[in-house]
Amino acid sequence: MIREELSYLTVPIDVVLNHPRHVRQGDVGAITESLRDNGQYRPIVVQRSTGYVLAGNHTLKAARALGWKKIAVTYVECDDDRALRILLADNRTNDLATYDDSGLAELLKELADTETGLAGTMYDGDALDQLLSDIAETDFAGDTENAYTQKVAIPQYEIVGEEPAPTELVDLAKTRELHQAIEKSDLPLDVAEFLRLAAYRHARFNYRKIAEFYPHQPKEIQELMEQSVLVIIDADDAIAHGYATFQKTIDELIEDDRA
């Protein structure tokens, strides 16, 4: 899907070519997902004299993978020497870019709370959790007062809003899509069962809503959520449930060193 505002820039996809000297290795699968969710929202850049793509080579590959017949293009007039410089500069500027991690986390948390969640951002709940964890570790490392403490800060789960519905806690859209494909296939039963189980890898948990759901629940449900490590109330329990085995190993090594 090419966004309507770019429709006047479209050309047949066969008239543009991936640059033969493009050396960047990109995630075409991720770009394909973005095009599927968001459409093409900026044109690729093409050298007019050769038809070679100078910026957007992986976007072109993803569009072809989706079966597109047209693509939005901006042409530039330049010789081959300048074309190579533009090709390299476009990739290099991306390499040099960095994130304001705290600002990124705030944006992702804001989108995670919307109806569509993180769809179309190339992030999922696990990536957001990892980002928040990295920020917390960086903040902790910079706290010289507590640099050597073994104390683990456990979040406090308190009611701050309405109780989310269970259906809001996890996005199973991709899992269901895979299950439907498996049901339509003629696979051996054991293979089909394995693939059905594997499809749950694509479940996206909304941990912000899980954190709000938890304090609303009776003790029995809370304990089951703790055992599943959907929330962490006690660090030792988290280790016992297999969530933090690496931390346990570190603690044991420290204890042996002290002995």
N, C-alpha and C positions, 0 to 999 in steps of 0.2 A: 504494500500500500504506500503510494507516494502521497504525501500531504498535499492538499488542494493548492496551497499557496506556492508550491513548487511545480505545478503542472505545466506552466509555460516553459520550463527548462528541460522537459523530458525529451529523450531521444531513444531510438531503438537500442536495446541493451547490447546487441551484437556489433554496433559500430564503435564501441569503446573496448579497450583491451587492458588487461593487467600488465603493468610495466615489467618487462623481462628482467630488469635489474633491481627489482624491489626486494630488499633483503630483510624486511621486518617480518617477524613471525607473530601473527595476531590470532586471537580466539574467534574464528569465524562462527563457531556455534553460538557464542555469546552475542555476537553482532546480529546473527540470524534471529535470535530471540528478541533483541531490541527492535529490529525492523518489524517483526511480527506484532509486537506490543505497541510500538510508538509510530510506526511508519518511517519513511525517509524524511527527516526534518531538516537536512542540509544537503546541498548538492555535492557530488564528488568533483574533483578538479582534474581536468583533462588537457593535455597538450594538443592543440588543434591540428598541428601538422602531422602527427603520428597516430593520434587517437589513444595514446598511452595515458593511464591514470597516474597522476602525480600525488594526489591525496585522496584516499578512499579505496585503495586496492582491496582491502578485506570486505568493505561494504559491497563492492561489486561482486565478489565471490559469494557473499551471503545472499544478495539479491538473486543471483543465478540459482543458488540452492533452493530458493523459495519459488523458482519458476517465473520470476518477473520477466515481462517482455520489454519494459521500458525502465529508464532510470533518469533521475534529474542530474544534470551536468552543468558545470561552469567551465567554459573553455578559456585557456590562456594562450597567448601568442608568445612563443619563446623558442630559442634554438635548443639543440640537444644538451649542450653544456649547462645552460640555465635550468633545463628540465631536471637534470640530475641533482642540481643544487636544491631545487624546490622539493624534490622527492626526499632527500636526506634531511633537509631542514624541518619538514613537516613531522617526520618521525622523531627527530631529535628534540624538538620543542615539547613533545609529549613526554619524552624520557626525563626532561629536566623539571617537569611540573611536580609539585607536591600538594598535600592536602593540609588544611587546618582540620585535624582529626576531631576536635571538639565540635567545631561547626558542622562537619560532616555528620557526626553522630546525632546532633540535634535535628538536622534535616531528615535523616533516616527515621528517627523516632517519631517525628511529626507525621511522616508519610505512613509509617507502620500502623498508626492509629486510624488511618482512613479506611474507607470501605474496600478499596482495592489493595490495601497494604503496600508492599514493596514491589509489586509487579511493574515491570518496565524500567527498573532502576539498575538492574544487574546485581543487586544485593538481595540476600535473603535473611531470614531471622538469625541463622548461624553466623553469617558475616557480620551482622550488627552486633551480636553478642561478643564476637571476637574483637571487634573494634572497641567496644566498651571495656572489655577486659584489658586490652592493650593500653588504653588511656589510663585505667586504674593502676596498672603496673608502672606506667611512666610516672604518674603522680606519686605513687608510693616510693619509687626509686629516688625521686627528687626531695623526699621528706627526710632530711638528714637526722631529725630527731628520732624517727622511728625506723631508720635504715636497717637495723639488725633485729628488730622484734620478730618473734614467731607468732604473734597474735594474728588471727585471721578475722577480718571485719566481715560480719555476716549482715546482709541487708535485713531491715525490719519491714515485715509485710503487714501493712495496716490498711484499713478500708479508707480509700480517698475518693471513691466514686461509686457509680452503680455497678452491680455485679454483671460481668459479661456473660453472654450465653455460651455454653460449651462449643457451639459451632463457630464462635469467634476465636477460639483458642488455637486452631490449627487450620491451615489451608490444604485441602486434599485434592485440589483440582487436577494437578498433574498425576497424582496417584490414581484417581478415578479414570482419567484418560487412558492410562496404561492398562488398568484392569479391563476396560472395555475392549482394547485391542487384543488382550490376551484371551478374552472370552470368545472373540470372533475367530481366533486362530485355531488350527488343528494341531495342538501340541500334546506330547505325552503328559499324563496327569502330574507326574512328579516335577517335570520341567515347568509346567504352568503354575504349580503351587509355589515353586521357588521364585518365579518371576513376579507372582502376586505379592509375595513377601518383600522382594527386592524393591517393588514399586513404592513401598512406604518410605524409602530413602528420600523421596521427593516431597515428603510432608514438610510444610513450613510452619513452625511453631511461632506464635506471637507471644513472646515472653513478657512483654509489658502487660498484656491482657491476662496472661497466666498469673502474674504477680498480683493483679487486682482480683482475680477469681479466687485465689487461695484463701485470703482472710475471711471471705464470705462463707466458707464451707465448714461443715461439722468436722470434728476431730478425726473421724474415720477416714474421710476423704483427704484431709490434710496430710495424714500419715502416709497414705498411699502416694500422694504427690511427692512427698519427701523421699519415699523409697524409690520413686522413679527419677529422682533428682530433677524434677521440674522446678523445684525451689530448693534452696539450701538454707537450712535453719541451723544445723550443727555441722561443723567442718569434719569432725570425726565420723559422723554418720555418713557424710558424703564420701569419705574415703572407704568406709565399710561397704557402701553400695557400688563401689567400683568407679566413681567419678573422678577421683583425684589420686589415683595410684602413684602418679609421678611424685606428687607432694609427699605421699607416705614414704616413698623411697628416699627422698631428700631428708625427711625427718629422721629416718632410721640411720642414715649415714652420719648425720650430725650427732645423734645419740651415741653411735659407736665411736666417733672421734672424741667425745667427751669422756668415755669410759676409760 
